[in-house]
Amino acid sequence: MIDQAAAEEFKASLGGELIQPNDDSYDEVRKVWNAMIDKRPALIARCSGTADVITSVNFARENNLLLSVRGGGHNISGSAVCENGLMIDLSRMKGLHVDLKTRTVRAQPGCRLGDLDRETQIFGLVVPAGIVTDTGIAGLTLGGGFGYLTRRFGYTCDNLLSADVVTADGSFLTASEKENSDLFWGLRGGGGNFGIVTSFEYQAYQVGPQVTAGMIVHPMERAREVVGFFREFSASAPEELCCVLIMRHAPPAPFLPQEVHGKPIVAIAVCHSGSLEEGERVVRPLKDFGNPLGDIIAPKPFAVHQTLFDVAMAPGRHYYWKSHYLPEFLETAANVLMDHAAKISSPHSSILVFQLGGALARFGETDTPAGNR
């Protein structure tokens, strides 16, 4: 039980807000992306800056409170919210600065991928990140982070240059290869338990704004042919190309015939981050394969392609995920996945196979905690 006088003193010390269970906004603020998570913190500190983070960490430690940290809130496991403790909410810390001379980006932990893409793509730059614009950069980076550019530039954490961190004793540190390097090693894919990051510095790269990207869709009846093609096509793909195999029910997308909506389909999504001419050449075999139900693979802004999965992974649903890493996508594994795909009953359920490799293999197994290279 938290002493109310102490809570009020804590509230007065914050530049941001302190939300308590009897506040009207409490139920909305404690929500995260996965609606399956329904935890009730005793207090929620909505921090306005680093000073609030330090104050909140000290308050939790001095009052023996369980602590959790919410960045962008795109939380699957529920670790961003704690029962009867203090949730530190960083979602209002959304500052973002692009340095064109050094091609680096500094971002606060409340930023989401949509924010990051918006500020970088205007300059034709990109930070390798995820595939859903609602995803927070903080959890993505600290857990590794993969997306369409991973095969070319590595995980998101591989492109982290430095981080400002508040540790459990309330200290403020900067971690990089040259400073607090052991902490920096842990932050690059080792999770969020080493401290609370209040600023991330990333390496950015010249990509786009136009890329060759999109999705091609076939009926599930042709799954064996399509999956077989995917296995061969992705195995010989250059690092500039990312391929994703998708098995699910067809969404009510305008590029698909209406009679297909809700029916089982198998699709291949791609993104080629090199030149448009090379992208057209590389994806041509995919576009020429079979007789697809729909094909939206074409030159388009990278930031637009980043929204491809947003509707399918919208916030507020009850999500449950399982994931595995395979050294090779063998026929036996493909057959197992196709058997399960045939049993999908929900329009919101799906099986996805992401092609990795490429730049990931250029990092040693102990270079970062992020494995599965």
RODRENBA-285900 format. One line per field, with one value per residue (C-alpha): residue number from 1; residue in three letters; x, y, z. Coordinates in steps of 0.25 Angstrom, whole numbers. Layout:
<gulums>
k = (NUM;...)
r = (ALA;...)
X = (X;...)
Y = (Y;...)
Z = (Z;...)
</gulums>
This chain:
<gulums>
k = (1;2;3;4;5;6;7;8;9;10;11;12;13;14;15;16;17;18;19;20;21;22;23;24;25;26;27;28;29;30;31;32;33;34;35;36;37;38;39;40;41;42;43;44;45;46;47;48;49;50;51;52;53;54;55;56;57;58;59;60;61;62;63;64;65;66;67;68;69;70;71;72;73;74;75;76;77;78;79;80;81;82;83;84;85;86;87;88;89;90;91;92;93;94;95;96;97;98;99;100;101;102;103;104;105;106;107;108;109;110;111;112;113;114;115;116;117;118;119;120;121;122;123;124;125;126;127;128;129;130;131;132;133;134;135;136;137;138;139;140;141;142;143;144;145;146;147;148;149;150;151;152;153;154;155;156;157;158;159;160;161;162;163;164;165;166;167;168;169;170;171;172;173;174;175;176;177;178;179;180;181;182;183;184;185;186;187;188;189;190;191;192;193;194;195;196;197;198;199;200;201;202;203;204;205;206;207;208;209;210;211;212;213;214;215;216;217;218;219;220;221;222;223;224;225;226;227;228;229;230;231;232;233;234;235;236;237;238;239;240;241;242;243;244;245;246;247;248;249;250;251;252;253;254;255;256;257;258;259;260;261;262;263;264;265;266;267;268;269;270;271;272;273;274;275;276;277;278;279;280;281;282;283;284;285;286;287;288;289;290;291;292;293;294;295;296;297;298;299;300;301;302;303;304;305;306;307;308;309;310;311;312;313;314;315;316;317;318;319;320;321;322;323;324;325;326;327;328;329;330;331;332;333;334;335;336;337;338;339;340;341;342;343;344;345;346;347;348;349;350;351;352;353;354;355;356;357;358;359;360;361;362;363;364;365;366;367;368;369;370;371;372;373)
r = (MET;ILE;ASP;GLN;ALA;ALA;ALA;GLU;GLU;PHE;LYS;ALA;SER;LEU;GLY;GLY;GLU;LEU;ILE;GLN;PRO;ASN;ASP;ASP;SER;TYR;ASP;GLU;VAL;ARG;LYS;VAL;TRP;ASN;ALA;MET;ILE;ASP;LYS;ARG;PRO;ALA;LEU;ILE;ALA;ARG;CYS;SER;GLY;THR;ALA;ASP;VAL;ILE;THR;SER;VAL;ASN;PHE;ALA;ARG;GLU;ASN;ASN;LEU;LEU;LEU;SER;VAL;ARG;GLY;GLY;GLY;HIS;ASN;ILE;SER;GLY;SER;ALA;VAL;CYS;GLU;ASN;GLY;LEU;MET;ILE;ASP;LEU;SER;ARG;MET;LYS;GLY;LEU;HIS;VAL;ASP;LEU;LYS;THR;ARG;THR;VAL;ARG;ALA;GLN;PRO;GLY;CYS;ARG;LEU;GLY;ASP;LEU;ASP;ARG;GLU;THR;GLN;ILE;PHE;GLY;LEU;VAL;VAL;PRO;ALA;GLY;ILE;VAL;THR;ASP;THR;GLY;ILE;ALA;GLY;LEU;THR;LEU;GLY;GLY;GLY;PHE;GLY;TYR;LEU;THR;ARG;ARG;PHE;GLY;TYR;THR;CYS;ASP;ASN;LEU;LEU;SER;ALA;ASP;VAL;VAL;THR;ALA;ASP;GLY;SER;PHE;LEU;THR;ALA;SER;GLU;LYS;GLU;ASN;SER;ASP;LEU;PHE;TRP;GLY;LEU;ARG;GLY;GLY;GLY;GLY;ASN;PHE;GLY;ILE;VAL;THR;SER;PHE;GLU;TYR;GLN;ALA;TYR;GLN;VAL;GLY;PRO;GLN;VAL;THR;ALA;GLY;MET;ILE;VAL;HIS;PRO;MET;GLU;ARG;ALA;ARG;GLU;VAL;VAL;GLY;PHE;PHE;ARG;GLU;PHE;SER;ALA;SER;ALA;PRO;GLU;GLU;LEU;CYS;CYS;VAL;LEU;ILE;MET;ARG;HIS;ALA;PRO;PRO;ALA;PRO;PHE;LEU;PRO;GLN;GLU;VAL;HIS;GLY;LYS;PRO;ILE;VAL;ALA;ILE;ALA;VAL;CYS;HIS;SER;GLY;SER;LEU;GLU;GLU;GLY;GLU;ARG;VAL;VAL;ARG;PRO;LEU;LYS;ASP;PHE;GLY;ASN;PRO;LEU;GLY;ASP;ILE;ILE;ALA;PRO;LYS;PRO;PHE;ALA;VAL;HIS;GLN;THR;LEU;PHE;ASP;VAL;ALA;MET;ALA;PRO;GLY;ARG;HIS;TYR;TYR;TRP;LYS;SER;HIS;TYR;LEU;PRO;GLU;PHE;LEU;GLU;THR;ALA;ALA;ASN;VAL;LEU;MET;ASP;HIS;ALA;ALA;LYS;ILE;SER;SER;PRO;HIS;SER;SER;ILE;LEU;VAL;PHE;GLN;LEU;GLY;GLY;ALA;LEU;ALA;ARG;PHE;GLY;GLU;THR;ASP;THR;PRO;ALA;GLY;ASN;ARG)
X = (0;6;5;-4;4;17;9;4;19;24;13;17;31;28;28;19;6;4;-8;-15;-26;-37;-33;-42;-31;-25;-31;-27;-13;-10;-14;-4;-5;-8;-22;-19;-11;-20;-11;-13;-2;-3;3;6;17;15;29;32;47;60;58;44;50;61;51;42;53;57;43;41;54;51;37;40;31;31;35;31;34;25;32;23;13;14;15;13;17;11;25;22;11;12;2;2;15;20;18;28;21;31;21;21;36;36;47;54;66;73;88;90;105;107;95;91;78;75;61;54;48;33;36;29;34;24;30;44;41;34;46;57;50;48;63;64;70;65;68;67;55;42;30;18;18;11;23;31;46;51;46;49;64;66;61;68;59;57;50;51;65;71;78;85;88;86;77;72;81;93;91;91;102;100;89;86;82;76;80;74;81;76;90;90;100;103;107;114;126;135;128;121;123;119;105;105;107;95;86;88;78;79;65;61;66;79;73;63;68;64;71;75;86;85;93;84;86;82;69;58;49;44;46;41;32;18;11;6;-5;-9;-20;-17;-20;-6;1;11;15;16;24;33;35;38;48;56;54;58;70;77;72;82;83;75;63;54;44;32;23;9;-2;-16;-30;-30;-33;-44;-33;-37;-26;-33;-46;-57;-61;-47;-49;-49;-43;-30;-18;-3;5;19;22;35;44;56;63;73;71;57;64;70;58;49;60;60;45;42;42;32;23;23;21;7;-6;-8;-21;-14;-1;3;18;22;31;26;30;37;29;16;21;24;9;6;3;-3;-17;-14;-7;-16;-16;-27;-28;-24;-11;-3;10;19;32;44;57;61;75;69;54;54;42;39;37;29;20;17;14;5;-3;-5;-9;-20;-26;-26;-41;-39;-38;-28;-19;-7;6;18;32;42;55;67;82;90;97;93;104;114;113;120;111;116;117;103;93;84;85;79;89)
Y = (0;13;25;35;47;41;39;54;58;50;56;70;67;62;71;61;54;44;36;28;17;27;37;37;34;22;11;17;20;6;0;-6;-11;-25;-25;-38;-30;-25;-21;-10;-2;6;18;23;33;40;46;59;57;50;58;51;37;39;44;32;22;28;28;13;9;17;11;-3;-3;-12;-4;-6;3;7;13;13;3;-7;-18;-32;-39;-29;-26;-11;-11;-17;-20;-11;-4;8;8;19;23;29;31;46;47;47;57;53;59;56;60;61;62;50;42;39;40;43;39;39;26;30;30;20;15;24;36;31;28;42;50;42;39;54;54;40;34;22;15;-1;-4;-12;-14;-8;7;6;-1;7;9;6;-8;-12;-7;-13;-26;-27;-22;-27;-23;-21;-15;-25;-33;-21;-14;-23;-23;-9;-11;-13;1;7;16;21;22;31;22;24;12;6;15;27;30;36;30;30;16;14;6;16;19;9;-1;-13;-6;-3;-18;-22;-11;-16;-27;-31;-26;-14;-19;-11;2;12;18;33;35;26;30;22;21;24;20;25;18;22;30;21;6;-6;-13;-19;-32;-43;-52;-66;-76;-85;-97;-94;-93;-104;-98;-84;-88;-96;-84;-75;-85;-84;-70;-65;-74;-67;-53;-41;-34;-22;-31;-36;-47;-50;-62;-60;-71;-65;-62;-51;-37;-28;-21;-13;-20;-33;-38;-37;-52;-55;-47;-56;-68;-75;-69;-70;-57;-53;-38;-32;-20;-17;-5;-3;5;4;-2;-13;-15;-18;-28;-35;-37;-40;-55;-53;-45;-55;-67;-73;-66;-57;-52;-39;-32;-18;-20;-7;6;13;22;13;20;15;1;1;2;-11;-19;-8;-12;-27;-23;-12;-9;-14;-29;-41;-45;-58;-61;-72;-71;-80;-78;-88;-89;-93;-93;-108;-115;-122;-109;-103;-115;-114;-99;-102;-113;-103;-92;-100;-101;-85;-82;-67;-56;-49;-62;-63;-71;-62;-67;-56;-57;-53;-55;-45;-35;-42;-52;-41;-40;-50;-58;-50;-36;-34;-41;-42;-56;-64;-59)
Z = (0;-4;6;0;5;-1;-14;-14;-11;-23;-32;-29;-32;-46;-59;-65;-59;-48;-51;-40;-40;-37;-48;-61;-70;-62;-70;-84;-79;-74;-87;-97;-111;-107;-101;-94;-84;-73;-61;-51;-46;-33;-40;-54;-56;-70;-71;-78;-78;-72;-59;-57;-60;-50;-40;-43;-41;-28;-23;-27;-20;-7;-6;-10;-22;-34;-46;-61;-73;-84;-97;-109;-103;-114;-104;-106;-93;-84;-77;-79;-69;-54;-44;-32;-35;-42;-57;-63;-76;-86;-98;-97;-99;-114;-118;-131;-138;-151;-153;-168;-167;-159;-164;-149;-142;-128;-123;-109;-104;-107;-122;-131;-144;-152;-145;-148;-163;-164;-159;-167;-180;-183;-185;-192;-179;-171;-158;-160;-151;-151;-160;-152;-151;-137;-131;-121;-124;-110;-108;-122;-121;-107;-112;-125;-135;-150;-162;-177;-176;-166;-177;-182;-170;-158;-146;-141;-129;-138;-142;-128;-126;-112;-102;-90;-78;-64;-55;-43;-33;-41;-48;-62;-71;-86;-92;-105;-110;-103;-91;-81;-92;-84;-82;-96;-100;-92;-98;-112;-111;-97;-93;-84;-70;-70;-68;-74;-88;-89;-103;-114;-125;-138;-150;-162;-177;-191;-195;-203;-202;-214;-212;-220;-210;-208;-207;-217;-213;-218;-213;-202;-212;-218;-205;-208;-221;-215;-203;-212;-220;-208;-202;-215;-218;-204;-203;-215;-212;-211;-197;-202;-203;-192;-194;-184;-186;-181;-179;-174;-178;-189;-183;-189;-197;-209;-218;-216;-223;-213;-215;-209;-196;-184;-192;-189;-196;-197;-200;-202;-197;-202;-201;-209;-203;-215;-228;-235;-247;-239;-231;-243;-249;-236;-233;-248;-245;-234;-242;-254;-245;-246;-247;-235;-229;-226;-228;-222;-224;-230;-227;-215;-203;-193;-182;-189;-190;-175;-173;-180;-168;-159;-161;-159;-146;-141;-126;-116;-120;-112;-117;-115;-122;-124;-131;-135;-143;-153;-159;-172;-177;-181;-188;-175;-168;-179;-179;-164;-166;-178;-170;-159;-168;-174;-160;-157;-153;-149;-159;-150;-149;-158;-160;-165;-169;-170;-178;-169;-172;-180;-171;-159;-161;-162;-147;-137;-128;-116;-122;-116;-108;-120;-126;-137;-147)
</gulums>
